[in-house]
Amino acid sequence: MTTHERRPADDAKQRQREAHRAPDPAGGPLTTDQGVVVDHTDDSLRVGERGPTLMEDFHFREKLTRFDHERIPERVVHARGAGAYGYFQPYQSCAEFTKAAFLQDPSVRTPVFVRFSTVQGPRGSADTVRDVRGFATKFYTSEGNYDLVGNNMPVFFIQDGIKFPDFVHAVKPEPHNEIPTGASAHDTLWDFVSLQPETLHMMMWLMSDRAIPRSYRTMQGFGVHTFRFVDAEGRGTFVKFHWTPVLGVHSLVWDEAQETQGRDPDFNRRDLWDNIAAGNYPEYELGVQLVPEEDEHSFDFDLLDATKIIPEEEIPVRPIGRMILDRNPENFFAETEQVAFHTANVVPGIDFTNDPLLQARNFSYLDTQLIRLGGPNFAQIPVNRPIVDVRTNQRDGFHQGQIHSGTSYSPNSLSGGCPVLAGAADPSAYSHLQERVDGNKIRKRSESFKDHYTQAALFFLSMSDWERQHVIDAFRFELGKVGSTQVRARTVEQLGHVHHGLAAAVAEGIGVEPPEKEDTPQPEPSPALSMTSDKLRGDGSIRTRQVAVLVADGVDAAQVGTVREVLEDGGAIVEELAFHDGTVRDSDDGRHQVDRALPTVASVLYDAVVIPGGGAPELAGDATVQRFVRDAYRHGKPVGALGSGVDLVALLEPDGLRLAGDGDSTVADRGVVTETSTGPASEVFLSQLTAAIATHRHWDRPPVRR
């Protein structure tokens, strides 16, 4: 689809955007930038048919010059992204802990723009790399723009922003050959990690399946830092922000993620766009952890340390509102690429803490926009523009789009003292929380920042068995790509301070000696960290799950129809795949329409697979089909089979898995649902299949022999 259907402007931000819309291309002839109508744009002006081009051809010069300057510098980090508009709505007034206006009235919807991103790779990298994902939200509030600039992981690699250039230089591709793209499996990153133990907690998250989310719609978001809420009386409360998707938190597996990079490098970006276009609007709940100011030092870690979390068992997450993304951008460059987030864009009722990483971001995010967006006037770009009036004494600069009048200094009398300053008692004015700060000028971190191992151990110990194994496998893969044996050994030594079993398992996989066993931290596990927790399972539905149904000549169309109807009624997206596009012959010698050709897709692009009866014998003899089903099974995905389709699953020889037959007409075993019926699928089969798909993945199933 090359065009984008334009929806009516239904909130303040969308109405504001209307004023910046380019003229309708169908409204008149092609013109130059100066409005001169063009009659020919395929040939430059020249002397004769084969003569030299003439420099007086102003249309040629303008067209080429504009083309030569279309690109702007990409972001240093978070270069690849996808965005969407939507709205935020609080559940109830939050006046007890903040005066922020957008958190007061449940009937008010605040427009938002959200940008999801990967960190390491350039704009042209793939979506499903192992990486941190950005989750940045711009709230267009009645008091100005508020930016919650977070990630899908609640901690970060470093504690002090002065180390940010070092970390980014280390994680970016190697300087001599610009390899690898969009990956952390290389020497410089792990050299840095092995020498900076403060990175270890974040590395545990990065080696987990959280680093390869199934989609942006099934990914958490976190503010990372500790911020402050401020109420109308000027009282502060420490706060950490959490976004939780209503669909639950779900991820890919590494083998699947790597193949998806080739099959569809835009996998996450396409998923977000297609679902919003189809009306399957992503929804997230905003929750907060609140800590009274007097309890700042009551933890065994420092609230100002961005490498630490507050376990939810200590401070529960309190839901305060929901966000729904319901509109795709109309122009990727104008909106998703030019949106500028900044941690210091806050509104009354939200303030900072002395977190040294946050303080650095408050400088750096503004600074980087100046070169990327060509000067200080980037806030005038439509996607960045607040929905409230802006009155400043800032003037001029590159790309100034405002026609100002009057004076540009304060105080003044010639413009009547305008724009006037809000009085100190004006509740709409921003005022920083007052706090006393004493100390000597020193370059030294607090002793309360020194424990780098306990929370790394907390994360590992909180994982289920299969999550731990995936972490081990990821460390083995990443360090297996590191050429320096010294770096490998030093990293394993650091892991030995976290958990000896983890370090020994990684050492065995990468060919280095395990560290000697030592006393390691033994924190009480936090079940909320595991993707198996009830909180992260989601709403229990199958909404937007992609289900592949494999069909061939002879397919039982009635079975397919029953399965498709039930799954689609539950919100799943069902696609029938055959060896070719068009139609296949069904069991009644009719023609049955299919959705896609098998050669254009792969198992990794779907959440489940179903093999109906009838056409299964033809499917079973095809190596591509066998691989499709085998990969779905290996990746823990639900597999359904009916009638002769059960024989195709049996070909894999799953060791110890129960299949239908021998007196059991319908069997559900570890996400594989089979039925011997040659007629329409039974209600039992459909119920079990739906439940298996709702679970997302099944990690306890036995391996296949083939």
N, C-alpha and C positions, 0 to 999 in steps of 0.2 A: 504494500500500500504506500503510495507516494504522497498522498494528501492526508491532511488531518482534519477530521470533522470538528468544526468550531461550535462550542457550546455557548449558550448565553452566559453573560457575566452575572454571577449570582452572589458575589460578596464584594466587599470594599476593594480588595486587591484586584479582583478581576475587572471591576469597573474602572479602576485606575489604569490598568493595562490597555484598555480600549483606546485611550488617547495616544498611545505610542505605537499603534498598529500601522504597518506599512500599507499603502494603498492596495486595493484589490488588483492583482495582475490582470484580471479579466476586464478591468474598468477602462482600459484605454491602450494605446500603442506603447511599444518599448521606447524609453527615453534615456538620455544621458543623466549623470548626476545633477546636471544643471537644468534638467527638464526639457531639453531639446529632443524632439521626436526623431527616432532613428529609422531609416528605411532599409538598411542593409547591415548585417552583423556577421556575415560569414567570410568576407574577404576584406583585407586591408586595402587602403588607397595606394595605388602604385602607378608607375609610368608604363602604360601598355599592359598587356596581359602577362608578360614575363619580366617586367622591369623592376627596379628597386622600389621599396616601400617609401612613402613620403612621410616625413615627420609632421607635416601639417595635419595628418589624420588624427584629430583630437579624440575621436571615439576609440580608435585603436589604442592610443596612449593611455586614455583613462581606464579602459577595460583591462589592459595588461598591468597597469600600475596598481589598480585596486586588487587585482588577483594576487600580485606579488606581496601584498601587505595584509592578506586575509588572516594569517595565523598570528596568534599572540602567544607569549610564553606560557607553557603549561605549568600547572602547579608543581612546586618542587616535590611535594608529597601529596597524595590523594589526587593524582592527575586524572585517573580514570574514574568516571562516576556516572550516575544516573539520578534523575530528580523527578519530583512530582509536587503538585500543589494539593492542598487539602485544608482541613480546619481542625482546631483543637477546642474542646469543650470541657470545662471542669464539672465534676460531679456535684460539688457543693462549694460554698464559700470557704476559702482558706484564710480568712481574716485573722484567725487565732494565731497564725505564725507568719503571714506575709501580707503586705498591703498591695502587692502587684495586682493591677486592675483586671488582667486577663484571667486571674485565678479566683475571681469573686462570684460571678453570676453564672449559674448553670444554664441560663437561657441564651448566653452570648457565645457565638462561635467566632473564634479568632482565626483569621486566615494564616496559613503556614506554607512555607516551601521547604521541602526536605531533599537533601542530597546524600545519597549513599555512594561509597567509593572504596577502592582499594588503596593501599598506602605506597607500596614500593614501586610498582610498575608505571610505565608511561601511559599516555592516553590510548595507545594502540595495543596494550597488553590484554590478556584474557581475563575473564571475570572469575573463574573458579580456581585461581592460584591460592596457595596457602599464604594467608596474609591477614592483617588486621583490616576490618572494614570500618570506614567512617560512617557516622550516623549524625548528620548535622541538621538542625532544625532552626529555621528563621520564623519567628512569630511576629506577624504584623499587628502589633497591639495598639490599643487606643492611646498608649503613652509612648509610642515609638517602637522601634525594632528591638526584639530580644533574641539573641542567638544562643542556643544550647548546642555547643559544638563538641560532640562526643564520638565514641567508638562503640563497636560491638563487644568490647572487652572492658571490664571496669577498672583496670589498672594500666600502667604504662611502663616503658622500658627503663626510664630514668627518673630520678628524683628532682634534679635541678636542671632548669632550661639551658644553662650554659653548656650542658652536655648534648643538647639536641643536634647541633651540627656534627658532632662526633658520631652519634648513633646513626644519623641519616647517611653520612658518608660511608659508614660501615655496612649498612643494609642495602644500599644502592649497588648496582652492578659493579663488578671489579673495574678499576679505572683503566687498566691496560687493554682490555678487550670488550668492555661494555657487556659482559655476561655475568650472571644470568638475568633475563628479563622477567620481572614480576615474581621473583623467588628469593627466599632467604637461605637456600642451601648452597652456601659458598664460604670461602675461607675468611673474608674480612668481617662478615657479620659474626661468625662464631669465635673468631679471635677476640672481638670486642666483648662478646658475651662471657667468654672464659676469664676475662680480666675485670669484668664489671659485675660482681654478683648481685647488684641491685636489679639486674635484668631478669633474674631467674623466675620470679613469680610470673611476669609477663610471658616468659618463654614457655612456661607450663601451659598457659592459655593458648599460645600460638601453636604449640604442638598438639593441642586437642582438636577435636572436630569443630570447635567454635570457629576455627580459622578457615573452614570451608563450608559456609552456610548453604543450605539447599536453595534459599532465595532470600532476597532482602525482606520479603514478607514474613519470613520465619526466623528472624534474627533479632536478638535483644539489642538495646542501645543503652549506653551509660554516659553520664556526664564526666566520669573519671575523677575529677577533683571534688574536694569538699568546698561547697559554696556557703553563702549565708542567705537565709531569709530574714527580712526585717519587717516588723509589724508597724501599725500606725503609731504606736507609742515609742518607736525607736528601739525596741528590744530585738536582739538577734538570736537566731537559731541556726546551728550548722545543718546543712542539708546535702544529701547525695541524691542524684537523679537516676531513675531507672525507666527505660522503655521496655515493655514486654508485649510481643505480638499475640493477638487473640488466637491465631492459628497454632500457636505453640512454637517452640524452638526446635528446629530440625536441621540436620546437616547432611552433607555428602560423606562418602568415604574416599580415601586418598586415591585409590585406583580409579574410581569413578570420576573424581574431580580432574585427574590428569587426562583421561580420555575426552571428557567434556570440553576441555580447552581446545581440542582439535575439531570435535564434532560441531560445537557451537561456542565460539569464544565470547559471544554476547549472551550467554545463558541467563545470567541474573538480570542483566539489563532488559533483555527481551521479555523475561518472565514478569517483571514489574510493569512494563509498558502494556503488554498484552492483557494482563489481568485488569488493569485500570480501564483499558479500552473496552473490555467485556463487561464492566460493571462489578467486577470482583474486587471491591475496594479494600486495600490493606488497612488493617486497624491495629492500633497499639494503645496500651494502657500506660499512662504516666504514673509512676509511683515515686515516693520520696522516703528516705531514711532521715529522721529528724533527731538531732542531738542538742539538748539544751547547752547553752554556753558554759554553765557551771560544770558540765560533765566532760569538757574537752579533754581532760587528762585522765579519764577513768578507764582507758583502754590500755592494752599491752602493746600498742603501736601508736603512731602519731597520726592524727586526723589530717595533718598537712602533707602527709607522705603519699604521693600519687601511685606508689607501687603497692599500696595496701587497700583492702576492702574492709568494710564493716560487715562481719558475718550477719546474715539475716536472722539467725537464731538469737543474736544479741540485740539487734535493732531491726524489728520487722519493717518490711516495705509497706508503706501506706498508700493505697491507690487514691489519686486526686483528680484524674481526668482521663479523657481518651482523645486520640488523634486518628482521623480517617483521611487517607489520601485518595482523592476522587477525580483528579484532573491531570492529564499529561501535559507537559510543556508543548507549546506550538513551534518553538524553534530551539534546538538544542544549544546552539552557540549563544544566542541572545540571553537564554535563561540558565540552563544547567551549567554552561561553561563560564558565564560571566557572573554568576552569583558569588558574592563575597561574604564569607562568614568571619566573625571576630568574637573571641571570647569576652572582650570588654564591651560588647554591645549588650548592655543590661538596662533594665527599667526600674523605676522606684519599687522597692520591696525585695530586690535581689542584689546581693553584694558579693565581694570577693573575700577570700581568706589569704593568709600569707604563704600559701603553698608556693614554693619557689618555681615549680614548673608552670603553674597557672600564671604567675607574675610574668614569666618570660613569654608565654603565649599572648598575654595582653599587649605586649609590645610587638611581637613578631607577626601576628596575623594582620595587623594594620599595615605594617611595613611592607610585607610581601605583596599586598594588593597594588601598591604604588607603581611597581614596575610591571606587574602582570596585566593590570588594567589601564596602564598608560597615564597615571597621574592621580591627583587627589579627588577628582570629581566622580569616582566610581559609584558613590552612593546615589547619584542621579540616574544610573542605569535602571530601567524599569523594574527588574527583578529585585533590586536592592533598595528601591525607594520606599520609605515609610508611607503608610496610608494617612498619617497626620501631617499637618502643615509643618514645613521646615523653615525656620527663620534664623539665619546665622550672620555673622560678620565675615565669614570666609568668602573670598573673591578669587576670580580669574583661574589660572591654571589650565593645563591641557584639557580639552573636551568640556569646557564650561558650557552648559546648555541652558542656563538660567539668564534672564535679562533683569539684572538687579537695578534698583533705583535707590536714591538716598545715600546716606553716609554708610560707612562700613567700619565704624569704631565705636567703642563704648568707654566712658560716657560721652554722650553728645547732646547738643541742644538744637542743632539745625534740623534734625529729623524728629524732633519732639521726644528725644530720649529713647526712641524705638530702634530695635526691639527691646522692650523693657525686661528687666530681670524679675523673675518670680520672687516673691517675698519668702523669707525663711520659714514662714508658717504655711506656705502654699503646699497642700498635700500632693499636688501634681509635679512638684519639682523634685529632681533627684538629689538626695543628700546621702553621703557616705556614712556608714555606721561609725560612730566615734569610739575609738579605743586607744588606750595609752600604750605606747611602744617605747621601750628603753633598751639600750645596749650599745656596745662598742662596735665600730666598723671592723668586721673580720671576715675572712673567707674560711668558713668552717660550718659543717653540718651538725645539727643537733644529734646528741647521742641516741635520741629516740628514733632516729632514722636508720640505725645501724643493723637491725635484724633483717637480713635478706633471705633467710631460709624457712622461717616458721610458716609464713603464708604460702610459700611455694609448696611446702609439704602439706599444708591444709588443702590446697587444690587437689593434689594427687590423691590424698587419702579420702577425699570426698567423692571421687569418681567410682562408678560401677566397674566391675571387672573388665567388661569390653571397652569401656572408655579408657581405662588404664592401659590396656594392651594397645589401643590406637595411639596413645601418647608415646609409649615405648617405640612402636613402629615408626612414628614420625621422627623421633630423635635419631633412630637408626638410619632412616633415609637421609635426613638433613646432614648429619655428621658423616655419613658414608660418601657424601659429595665433597667433603672437605679434604683437600690434598695434604694438609699439614698434620702429620701424626701428633706433633706437639700440641696443636690446638685441640685435636680430638681428645687426647689424654687429659688436658687441662680442664676441658668441659666436663668430662666424666668425673673428674675429681670434685668439681663444684657440685655436680648432681649427688655425689656421695654425701655432701653436707645436708642434702634435702631428704633423701630416702635411699638407703643402701640397695634395696631390691631393684629400684629403678636404675641406679647407676650400674649395677652388675649386669642387668639385662641389656642395657645400651652398650656397655663395654663388650659384651659377648658378640653383639651384632656388628661392631665396627672394628674389631681386631685389636683392642687395647686391653691392658690389664685393669681389672676392676679395682677400685680403691679398697683399702682396709676398712673393715666394718667399724663404725663409730656410733656414739649416741647421737641420734638425729631427733629433730623436733617431732613430737607426737601430739599435735593439737587435736581437739575433738573435731571430727569431720562435720562439715556443713552440708547436709543433704540438698539444700537449695542450689548448690553449685552444679549438681549433676543434671544432665539433660533428661534423666529418668525421673526427676522429681515431678510430683503432681502439678505443681505450679507451671512448669514449662511444657507440659503435655498439650496445652491448648484446650480448645473447646470440645475436643473429642469428635469433631466432624471430619468428613472427607472433602470438604470444600476446596476446590481448585487443585486437588491431586490429579496428576496426569496419568491416565491409565491407557495402556496399549492393549488392543485386542488383535491377535494374530489370526488372519483369515486366509483361505485359499479356496480353489474350486472345490465344490462339494460341501461348503460350510453350512452348518445348521443355522439358518437365518433366524429362526424362532428363538434359539438359545441366545444368539447375539443380541436380538432385540430386547429380550427380558433383562439381560445383564446391563445393557446400555441404559435402559429406562431407569432401572433402580439406582445405578451409580450416578447418573445425571440428576435424578431427583434429589440425591444427597449432595449435589454441588460439584461432583467430580467432572473433569474434562476428559471425555473418552474419544480416542481416535482408533479407527480400524485400519490396520496395516496389512498390505498384501505385497506380492512380488512386483506388482506394477500398479500404476494409477488407473482410475476408471472403475470397472466393475469386475466381479468374479461370479462364477456360476454357483448358485446355492443348491442345496440338497433337493429342491423341487424343480430344478432346471430353470429357475428364474435368474435374473441378473441382480446382483447385490452390490450397491455402491460402497466404495472404500474411501478413506480420507487421505491416506498417504501411501507412497511406495516405500517398502522396507529399505531399499538402498540409500534413501535420503535421510534416514533417522538411525537411532541406535538405542539400546536398552538404557543407557545412561541418561537419556533425555526424558525418561518416564519414572513415575513413582511406583508403578505396579504393572504386571502383565497378566492377561487372561488368554487361555487357549481354549476356544470352544470346540465342540465336536464337529465331525463332518469333514472338514478340510485338513484335520491334523495329520493324517498319513502323508499327504504331500508336503506339509511343513516339516515333518520329522526327518525327511531325507535331505534337508537343506542345511548346510553348515552355518550359514548366517543366522538362521532361525535358532539352531541349537545354541549358538553363542549368545543370542539375544536372551534366551531363557536362562542359560547358565549364568550370565552376568547378573541378571536380575536376582537370581538365587544367591550368588556369592556376595552381592552387595546388600543382602538382608531385606530385599524388597518383597512385598506380598506377591504370591504367584497363585493364580486360580486356573483350574483345568476342569473341563467337562467332557464326558464321554471319551472318545478316542484321544482327546487332548491329554488325558491322564497318562497315556502311553508315552507321550513326548516328554513329560516330566520324569517318568520312570527311566527313560534313556540316560538321564544324568547319573543314575545310580546313587541317589543321596543316601549315605550310609546311616541306617537306623531311622529314617523318616517314614512315618506312616502315610500311605496313600490309600485312596478309596479302592475297594475290591475285597474279595474274600469275605463277603458278608456285610461289609461296611459300605453302604452306598454313598455316604457323605462323610469326609474326614477333614478336620482342620488340625494341622500340626505345625506349630512354630511358623505361622504365617503362610503356609502352603495349604490351600483349600482345594480339595478335589472331590469330584462326584462322578459316579459311573453312569448317571442318567443320560439317555439319548434324546429325551424330550426337553421341554423348557426347564431352566434351572429351578431347583426347589427353593422355597423360602429359607430353609436352613442354610443352603449353600450361599445364597445372597446375603443373608445376615452375617454369616461367618466371614465372607469375603469383605464385606463393608467394615467389619470390626478389625480385620487384619490390615486393611488400608489405613484406617484411622490411627493405628498404632505406629505407622510410618515405617519402622524398620524392626527386624527380628534377628537379634544377634546370637541367639542360643541354638541355632539350627546346625546340624552336622555338615561336614564338607561333602562335596560331590566327588565321585570317583572319575567322572569323565568331563 
